[in-house]
């Protein structure tokens, strides 16, 4: 998730787009941009990179188990057909 420093950097970029004639308003705009960005990010259902990586690893292990089980079922089905039980 984005931390306060990331939000500050985005707010500074937005403020830099304000025309120079509005220099007095830049500080107010910067504070407003920071608040709006922080509120918007809090409303999103985000996970940390660490949580995402853990879920990817879990999914990979689950996929490997499913593949192994599919292979075993295919072997068992082949064995049943070979015995003539079907």
Helices and strands as residue ranges (DSSP letters): H 4-16, G 20-22, H 23-43, H 49-83
